[in-house]
Amino acid sequence: MADTASATRATRTETPRPARPGPGATALVAGVFVLVQLLLVPPRMGLGWDEIVYVSQVGDHAPAAFFSAPRARGVTLLAAPVASWTSYTTLLRIYFTILAALGLYLALRAWRGLFPERVLAAAGALFASLWVTVFYGPQAMPNYWVAIGALVCAGCVLRVRAGQGGRAALWAVAGSAALMALMRPTDAVWVTLPLLVLVLAVRHLRLLAALLGGLAAGAAEWVIEAYISYGGLTERLDEASRIQGGLGWNIAVGDQLRSLTGRALCRPCTGDLPNPVIVAWWFTLPVLAGLGLWLAVRARRTERTLVPVACALTAGIPYLFLIGYAAPRFLLPFYALLAIPVADALWHLVRRPSGTWRPVAATLVAAALAGHLAVQGAVLHSVVSRTVGARGDWARTADELHRLGVRPPCLITGFESIPLGYYTGCASGNTIGHNANTTKAAILEESRRRPVATIARTGSTPPRYARSWPRHGFAGFDLYVAPSAQAGGDG
């Protein structure tokens, strides 16, 4: 009997437990995402207009650019560990590249236990294959981080509902909600609306506290700044709406389609719709997401698929139906959330419930994905080439301004004054438009004390105060340099 008991214990000890799927596939996706960003988006690519606004708040390369009402300071905080002590753009790009991949990995891990590892890896690969994801991942911009926060928040809410993760999942809900609100407070509200409805419906008070607490913590600075600088929260929201052209019912689906050709900002968004080959994936996305939801209903796991679909829909509402222009990065949270049910649907199409492959379906899906990658790569190559060229023009124009005597401390006004001011190392100012922060009298007064230049498009009429200043044509710009500055130049 003793020998039998010992043998039984040995058998139990030696019997391996079923292995939980490890993080290898999602880690591999994140690693490839790093390489793709570094290879296809040159780290040397100069900073863009919006990046300059965020980075200049903490850097010392140039005075802080005007910070308009819709913006939030989350990106500035995210960039601060590098931007606060160096203006070396390549280093900042590498930092954001690694950070973007780490964020994607953590966002996918937030769904562990809800979907198989292969589904999560496929979802990450689908999201990371979009040209807009690769292009904006290494940039100091907020939309990618709203997408990451949305994935973490939705996944961890579902994990708490499923009894997984414990307190760590609750803290992740609060932290991801705070991340979204730090980046774009209004977007955070739209994304979390379905989550708030869910936790109220099931009366999960701890989840409700985590969600509301995270949103409040993330938006606190933006709200406080509204009362300090804008006269109140309503006034800041009104000003933000005015700058965005007045929020209201406006079907912007066509605008978003036009932006998919690589137009970073489609405002006004005119012209013909893109070639159907370029936008085919965009129409396929909701179909596959719908299939994923149908499969979930059949398998009686509706909630874990319905939640990301619902959050994606509410995240897309303001940018598809309430705004009069488009930028492809606006829909990054929409794409990230739909990636989960889309990946689930694709795996169902190519594999039977028994685990064996469906050869015909697998071949067709592989061919479609290969075509998708080819289209995304072509658009990415085009947008990167244009962007590198445009930002190179800014750098060369800054060198020309230096040659004309416009050196720090200095002031740049007029057309594209914010990027040209940053590249020149000058303050920037405007008397009209969304970034108005000075007056004509103040500019003339400044021109008596330090170098001042006004920029206009080639052939356009400059502001009245600069019409008597010497004009210098360069790289598509007319540079009007105040005489006091030109007197100190070397040309």
C-alpha positions in Angstrom: 0.0 0.0 0.0 2.8 2.4 0.9 4.5 1.7 -2.5 1.3 2.3 -4.3 0.7 5.6 -2.5 4.3 6.6 -3.3 3.9 5.8 -7.0 0.6 7.7 -7.1 2.4 10.8 -5.6 5.2 10.5 -8.0 2.9 10.2 -11.0 1.1 13.4 -9.8 4.4 15.2 -9.4 5.7 14.2 -12.8 2.6 15.0 -14.7 3.1 18.4 -16.4 0.5 21.0 -16.0 -1.0 22.5 -19.2 1.3 25.4 -20.2 -0.2 28.8 -20.3 0.5 30.6 -23.6 3.6 32.7 -23.1 4.1 36.3 -24.2 6.5 35.2 -27.0 4.2 36.1 -30.0 3.2 39.5 -28.8 6.7 40.3 -27.8 7.8 39.3 -31.3 5.2 41.7 -32.8 6.5 44.5 -30.6 10.1 43.8 -31.5 9.3 43.8 -35.2 7.4 47.0 -34.7 10.5 48.7 -33.4 12.5 47.6 -36.5 9.8 48.6 -38.9 9.6 52.1 -37.4 13.4 52.6 -37.4 13.7 51.3 -41.0 10.8 53.0 -42.6 10.5 56.3 -40.7 14.0 57.8 -40.6 14.9 58.9 -37.0 16.6 61.9 -38.5 13.2 63.2 -39.8 12.7 66.7 -38.3 9.9 67.6 -35.9 6.5 68.5 -37.3 4.3 71.5 -36.5 2.3 69.8 -33.7 5.4 68.1 -32.3 7.1 71.4 -32.1 4.3 72.9 -30.0 4.5 70.0 -27.5 8.3 69.6 -27.4 9.0 73.3 -27.2 7.1 73.5 -23.8 10.0 71.7 -22.1 13.0 72.1 -24.4 15.4 75.1 -24.6 16.1 75.0 -28.3 13.5 77.8 -28.8 10.9 79.6 -26.7 7.7 77.7 -26.1 5.3 77.9 -29.0 1.7 79.1 -28.6 -0.4 76.3 -26.9 -4.0 76.5 -28.2 -7.2 75.5 -26.4 -7.7 71.9 -27.8 -4.2 70.7 -26.9 -3.3 68.9 -23.7 0.1 68.5 -22.1 0.3 64.7 -22.0 2.7 64.5 -25.0 4.9 67.2 -23.4 5.2 65.1 -20.2 5.9 62.0 -22.3 8.6 63.8 -24.2 10.2 65.5 -21.2 12.7 62.8 -20.2 14.5 63.4 -23.5 13.3 66.8 -24.8 14.1 68.6 -21.5 17.8 68.2 -21.9 18.5 67.8 -25.7 17.2 69.0 -29.0 18.7 66.0 -30.8 15.7 64.8 -32.9 17.2 61.4 -33.7 17.4 60.6 -30.0 13.8 61.7 -29.4 12.6 59.6 -32.3 14.4 56.4 -31.0 13.0 57.1 -27.6 9.4 57.3 -28.9 10.0 54.3 -31.2 10.9 52.1 -28.2 8.2 53.6 -26.1 5.6 52.9 -28.8 6.6 49.3 -29.1 6.5 48.8 -25.3 3.1 50.4 -25.2 1.8 48.1 -27.9 3.1 45.1 -26.0 1.5 46.1 -22.7 -1.7 46.9 -24.4 -1.9 43.4 -25.9 -1.0 41.8 -22.6 -3.9 43.6 -21.0 -6.1 41.2 -23.1 -4.4 38.0 -21.9 -6.9 35.4 -20.8 -9.7 37.0 -22.8 -8.4 35.9 -26.2 -5.8 33.3 -27.3 -2.2 34.5 -27.7 -2.4 34.0 -31.5 -5.4 36.4 -31.7 -3.6 39.0 -29.7 -0.4 38.7 -31.7 -2.4 39.0 -35.0 -4.3 42.0 -33.6 -1.0 43.7 -32.7 0.4 42.9 -36.2 -2.7 44.2 -37.9 -2.6 47.5 -36.0 1.1 47.9 -36.4 0.9 47.2 -40.2 -1.1 50.4 -40.8 1.0 53.2 -42.3 -0.6 55.7 -40.0 0.5 53.6 -36.9 4.1 53.2 -38.2 4.3 56.9 -39.1 3.0 58.3 -35.9 4.5 55.7 -33.5 7.9 57.5 -33.3 6.4 61.0 -33.2 5.6 63.2 -30.3 1.8 63.1 -30.9 -1.1 62.2 -28.7 -3.4 60.0 -30.8 -1.2 56.8 -30.7 -1.2 57.0 -26.9 -5.0 57.4 -26.8 -5.2 54.2 -28.8 -2.8 52.4 -26.4 -4.7 53.7 -23.4 -8.0 52.6 -25.0 -6.8 49.0 -25.5 -5.4 48.7 -22.0 -8.5 50.3 -20.4 -11.1 48.1 -22.3 -9.1 45.0 -21.8 -8.6 45.5 -18.1 -12.2 46.3 -17.5 -13.1 43.0 -19.1 -10.4 41.2 -17.0 -11.8 42.6 -13.8 -15.3 41.5 -14.9 -13.9 38.1 -15.6 -12.3 37.9 -12.1 -8.8 38.2 -13.5 -5.9 40.5 -12.6 -7.1 41.5 -9.2 -6.0 45.0 -8.0 -3.4 45.2 -10.7 -6.1 45.2 -13.3 -8.0 47.9 -11.4 -4.9 50.1 -11.2 -4.4 49.5 -14.9 -7.9 50.7 -15.7 -7.3 53.9 -13.7 -3.8 54.4 -15.2 -4.9 53.9 -18.8 -7.9 56.2 -18.3 -5.5 58.8 -16.9 -3.2 58.3 -19.9 -6.0 59.0 -22.4 -7.2 62.1 -20.5 -3.7 63.4 -20.3 -3.3 63.1 -24.0 -6.7 64.2 -25.2 -9.4 64.7 -22.5 -12.4 64.8 -24.9 -11.2 61.7 -26.7 -10.9 59.9 -23.4 -14.6 60.6 -22.7 -15.7 59.3 -26.0 -13.7 56.1 -25.7 -14.8 55.3 -22.2 -18.5 56.0 -22.7 -19.4 52.3 -23.3 -17.2 51.2 -20.4 -19.0 53.6 -18.1 -22.4 52.3 -19.2 -21.2 48.8 -18.6 -19.9 49.3 -15.1 -23.0 51.3 -14.2 -25.3 48.6 -15.6 -23.5 45.9 -13.5 -23.0 48.2 -10.5 -19.4 47.5 -10.2 -18.4 50.3 -7.9 -14.7 49.6 -7.8 -14.5 49.7 -11.6 -16.5 52.8 -11.7 -14.2 54.5 -9.2 -11.1 53.4 -11.1 -12.5 54.7 -14.4 -13.8 58.1 -13.0 -10.7 58.5 -10.8 -8.4 57.9 -13.8 -10.2 60.3 -16.1 -10.3 63.0 -13.4 -6.6 62.6 -12.6 -5.6 62.8 -16.2 -7.8 65.7 -17.1 -7.1 67.7 -13.9 -4.3 69.8 -15.3 -6.4 70.6 -18.5 -9.4 71.7 -16.4 -7.3 73.8 -14.0 -5.6 75.4 -17.0 -9.0 76.2 -18.5 -9.9 78.3 -15.5 -6.5 80.0 -15.3 -6.0 80.8 -18.9 -9.4 80.6 -20.7 -11.9 81.8 -18.1 -13.5 78.4 -17.4 -14.0 75.0 -18.7 -17.0 75.9 -20.9 -15.0 78.8 -22.4 -12.1 76.5 -23.2 -14.3 73.9 -24.8 -16.0 76.7 -26.9 -12.6 78.0 -28.0 -11.4 74.5 -28.9 -14.6 74.0 -30.9 -14.0 77.3 -32.7 -10.4 76.4 -33.6 -11.6 73.0 -34.9 -14.1 74.8 -37.2 -17.1 74.5 -35.0 -18.1 71.0 -33.8 -21.5 69.9 -35.0 -23.2 67.4 -37.3 -20.9 66.9 -40.2 -20.4 63.7 -42.1 -16.6 63.5 -42.5 -16.3 59.9 -43.7 -15.3 61.1 -47.2 -12.7 63.4 -45.6 -11.2 60.5 -43.7 -11.1 58.4 -46.9 -9.2 61.2 -48.7 -6.7 61.5 -45.8 -5.8 57.8 -46.2 -3.6 58.6 -49.2 -1.1 60.2 -46.7 -2.5 63.7 -46.2 -1.4 64.4 -42.6 -4.0 67.2 -42.3 -6.9 67.3 -44.8 -8.2 70.8 -44.2 -10.1 71.7 -46.4 -10.5 68.1 -47.6 -11.3 68.4 -51.2 -10.5 66.4 -54.4 -11.4 63.0 -55.7 -11.7 60.0 -53.5 -8.7 57.7 -53.5 -8.2 54.7 -55.7 -10.4 51.8 -54.2 -7.2 49.7 -53.8 -5.9 52.2 -51.2 -9.1 52.3 -49.1 -10.3 48.7 -49.5 -8.9 47.7 -46.1 -10.9 50.6 -44.5 -14.2 49.1 -45.7 -13.1 45.5 -44.9 -12.4 46.5 -41.3 -16.0 46.9 -40.1 -17.1 43.8 -42.0 -14.5 41.6 -40.2 -15.3 43.3 -36.9 -19.0 42.4 -37.4 -18.0 38.8 -38.2 -15.9 38.7 -35.0 -18.9 40.0 -33.0 -21.2 37.4 -34.6 -18.8 34.6 -33.7 -18.6 35.9 -30.1 -22.4 35.8 -29.8 -22.4 32.2 -31.1 -19.7 31.2 -28.7 -21.5 33.0 -25.8 -18.7 35.4 -25.1 -20.4 38.5 -26.4 -19.1 40.9 -23.8 -15.4 40.6 -24.5 -15.9 41.4 -28.2 -18.8 43.8 -27.9 -16.9 46.1 -25.6 -14.0 46.9 -28.0 -16.4 47.3 -30.9 -18.6 49.7 -28.9 -15.5 51.7 -27.7 -14.2 51.9 -31.2 -17.6 53.2 -32.5 -17.8 55.9 -29.8 -14.1 56.8 -30.4 -14.8 57.3 -34.1 -18.0 59.4 -33.7 -16.4 62.9 -33.3 -14.0 62.3 -36.2 -16.5 60.8 -38.6 -19.6 62.8 -37.9 -18.8 66.0 -35.8 -15.8 67.7 -37.4 -15.3 69.4 -40.7 -11.8 68.1 -41.6 -9.7 65.0 -41.2 -6.4 63.6 -40.3 -5.6 59.9 -40.4 -4.1 59.8 -36.9 -7.5 60.8 -35.4 -8.8 57.3 -35.9 -5.9 55.4 -34.4 -8.0 54.4 -31.3 -10.7 53.2 -33.6 -8.3 51.0 -35.5 -6.6 49.7 -32.3 -9.8 48.6 -30.7 -11.2 46.9 -33.8 -8.0 45.0 -34.3 -9.0 42.5 -31.6 -12.3 41.3 -33.1 -10.9 41.5 -36.7 -8.0 39.2 -35.7 -10.4 36.8 -34.0 -12.5 36.7 -37.2 -9.5 36.1 -39.4 -8.3 33.2 -37.3 -11.8 31.7 -37.5 -11.7 32.0 -41.3 -8.4 30.2 -41.7 -8.7 27.5 -39.0 -11.5 25.1 -38.2 -12.7 24.6 -34.6 -10.6 21.4 -34.5 -7.4 23.5 -35.1 -6.8 22.3 -38.7 -6.3 24.8 -41.5 -8.8 25.7 -44.2 -6.4 25.7 -47.1 -8.5 27.8 -49.6 -9.5 30.4 -47.0 -5.9 30.5 -45.6 -4.5 31.1 -49.1 -7.0 33.9 -49.8 -6.5 35.6 -46.5 -2.7 35.4 -46.9 -3.0 36.9 -50.4 -5.2 39.7 -49.1 -2.9 40.5 -46.2 0.1 40.6 -48.6 -1.8 43.1 -50.8 -2.7 45.1 -47.7 1.0 45.3 -46.6 2.0 46.4 -50.1 -0.5 49.2 -50.1 0.4 50.3 -46.6 4.1 50.3 -47.5 3.5 52.3 -50.6 1.5 55.0 -48.8 4.0 55.1 -46.0 6.9 55.6 -48.4 5.1 58.4 -50.1 4.1 60.2 -46.9 7.6 59.8 -45.4 9.3 61.2 -48.5 7.0 64.2 -48.6 7.4 64.9 -44.9 11.2 64.6 -44.9 11.3 67.0 -47.8 9.0 69.5 -46.2 10.9 69.5 -42.9 14.1 69.8 -44.8 12.8 72.9 -46.4 12.1 74.3 -42.9 15.7 73.5 -41.8 17.2 75.1 -45.0 15.0 78.2 -44.6 16.1 78.5 -40.9 19.7 78.5 -42.2 18.9 81.2 -44.7 17.3 83.3 -41.9 20.5 82.9 -39.9 22.5 84.1 -42.8 20.2 87.1 -43.1 20.9 88.0 -39.4 17.8 86.4 -37.8 19.4 84.6 -34.8 18.3 84.1 -31.3 16.9 85.9 -29.5 14.6 86.6 -32.4 11.0 86.5 -33.5 9.3 84.8 -36.5 5.8 85.8 -37.6 3.5 85.0 -40.4 3.1 81.9 -42.5 4.3 78.7 -40.7 5.9 80.8 -38.1 5.7 78.1 -35.4 7.8 75.5 -37.2 10.1 78.1 -38.8 10.5 79.8 -35.5 11.5 76.6 -33.8 14.0 75.6 -36.5 15.5 79.0 -36.4 15.6 79.1 -32.6 13.2 82.0 -32.4 10.0 82.8 -30.7 6.9 82.7 -32.9 4.0 85.0 -33.2 0.8 85.6 -35.1 -1.7 88.4 -35.2 -4.6 86.4 -36.7 -5.7 82.8 -37.0 -5.9 79.9 -34.5 -2.5 80.7 -33.1 -2.9 84.5 -32.6 -0.8 85.5 -29.6 0.5 89.0 -30.4 -0.3 92.3 -32.1 1.1 94.4 -35.0 2.2 97.1 -32.6 4.0 94.5 -30.4 5.8 93.0 -33.5 7.0 96.5 -34.6 8.2 97.2 -31.1 10.1 93.9 -31.0 11.7 94.7 -34.4 13.5 97.7 -32.7 15.0 95.5 -30.1 15.8 92.1 -31.7 15.8 90.4 -35.1 12.3 89.9 -36.6 11.3 88.2 -39.8 7.8 87.7 -41.3 7.2 84.8 -43.6 4.7 84.6 -46.5 4.0 82.2 -49.2 5.9 83.0 -52.4 4.0 85.6 -54.3 1.4 86.3 -51.6 1.0 89.7 -49.9 2.7 90.1 -46.6 1.2 91.8 -43.5 1.0 95.6 -43.9 3.6 96.2 -41.1 6.3 94.2 -43.1 5.7 95.5 -46.6 8.5 97.9 -46.4 11.0 95.3 -45.2 13.5 93.8 -47.6 12.2 90.6 -49.2 14.2 87.5 -49.8 12.7 84.5 -51.8 13.8 81.1 -50.6 12.4 77.5 -50.8 8.8 78.6 -51.6 8.8 81.3 -49.0 9.1 85.1 -49.1 11.2 86.2 -46.1 10.6 89.8 -45.0 13.4 90.7 -42.6 13.3 93.8 -40.5 16.1 96.2 -41.4 17.7 96.0 -37.9 18.1 92.3 -38.3 19.5 92.4 -41.9 22.1 94.9 -40.8 23.6 92.2 -38.6 23.6 89.6 -41.3 26.5 88.4 -43.4 24.7 88.4 -46.8 
